[in-house]
Amino acid sequence: KGMANHYRIEILLAVADQEPITLDGIIQSVKANEKTIGEHTWRLERAGLITKKYRGRYVEHKLSPYGKTFVSFIKAFQEL
């Protein structure tokens, strides 16, 4: 269910390509509004797919080990 939305897949791929990435970086990459991306990153963190690290005003997002496995699966599936 954590991946039941196309934005979440796009966010995971953006984080994988540019980690660590801020929320603003994800917003620019996915081209969606801040509230939408904020909600989906929160859900991805709860699902254990990404981690967040607070750095002053910014939050850096990285893939968790489970998230890296999931992204590998997504990329392998895209190649079929």
C-alpha positions in Angstrom: 0.0 0.0 0.0 3.0 2.3 0.6 3.6 2.3 -3.2 -0.1 2.6 -4.2 0.5 6.0 -5.8 2.5 7.1 -8.9 3.9 10.1 -7.0 5.6 7.8 -4.4 7.3 5.8 -7.2 8.5 9.1 -8.8 9.7 10.3 -5.4 11.7 7.1 -4.7 13.3 7.3 -8.1 14.2 11.0 -7.6 15.7 10.3 -4.2 17.7 7.4 -5.7 19.1 9.6 -8.5 20.0 12.6 -6.4 20.4 11.5 -2.7 20.6 13.3 -0.4 17.8 15.5 -1.8 15.8 18.2 -0.1 12.0 18.5 -0.3 12.5 21.4 -2.8 14.6 19.1 -5.0 11.9 16.5 -5.0 9.2 19.0 -5.8 11.2 20.2 -8.8 12.0 16.7 -9.9 8.4 15.4 -9.6 6.7 18.7 -10.6 4.0 18.6 -7.9 3.0 20.9 -5.1 4.7 21.0 -1.7 1.8 19.7 0.2 1.4 16.7 -2.0 5.1 15.8 -1.9 5.3 16.4 1.8 2.4 14.0 2.4 3.9 11.3 0.2 7.4 11.6 1.7 5.9 11.3 5.1 4.1 8.1 4.0 7.3 6.7 2.4 9.2 7.4 5.6 6.5 5.6 7.6 6.7 2.6 5.2 10.5 2.5 5.9 11.5 3.3 2.3 13.2 6.6 2.9 14.9 8.3 5.8 14.9 12.0 6.7 17.7 14.0 8.3 17.0 17.5 9.5 19.6 20.1 8.6 18.5 23.5 9.9 15.6 24.7 7.6 16.1 21.8 5.2 15.3 18.1 5.4 17.6 15.7 3.5 15.9 12.6 2.1 17.8 9.3 1.5 16.7 5.8 0.6 16.7 3.3 3.5 18.3 -0.1 2.8 14.8 -1.4 2.1 14.1 1.5 -0.2 17.3 0.7 -2.2 16.0 -2.8 -2.6 12.6 -1.5 -3.7 14.2 0.9 -6.2 16.3 -1.9 -7.7 13.1 -3.9 -8.2 11.3 -0.9 -9.8 14.2 -0.3 -12.2 14.4 -4.0 -13.1 10.7 -4.0 -13.8 11.0 -0.9 -16.0 13.5 -2.7 -18.2 11.2 -5.6 -19.1 
